[in-house]
């Protein structure tokens, strides 16, 4: 009996030794591999937690048919103009450079960024120039009046003139009234109408402003008209 008990005790001790030896021989994870795994996990977490760039404000102009003629999206470091008006479609982005100027560039089908106009600011307005610094249009703001011309002397100017707090007259180069911009406090809509009272542009996000008035100046290319509108809105005009 004693021999049998001793035999079982010996077998038990051998089993314990094998068990502990096996546990101790387990391979510990390499410290570098562990660091790599931690970095990879951290990078994945960063990707998931970083949201895509989003605009923080949007201004929308529609036609009388309800289509979106112009949508201005304001991002942290640029603005985007989405244009669909008078058979003209374009996406134009604006960014300021280190000289304080703003360049409006169009996204082309070839993936290029084509300069549409550069803005040079003045105390009483701003200028639109091309790549060679040649004047495209000059905008002057003074005494409740906005004048737009294609020359430095401001001759033959288009004019938007304040009539009252909620209405602005739009006049062509010959001083003829060709329409107006009017804010309707009862429904909160801002409308541009031509001389025949046709609604050309409609906005709901804005208060009384003459800014969209240049849409009636058909001698100015569509893209430049909308750039002027965007700049007038930025100035609070």
Order of alpha helices (4+ residues) and beta strands (2+ residues): alpha-alpha-beta-beta-beta-beta-beta-beta-beta-beta-beta-beta-beta-beta-beta-beta-alpha
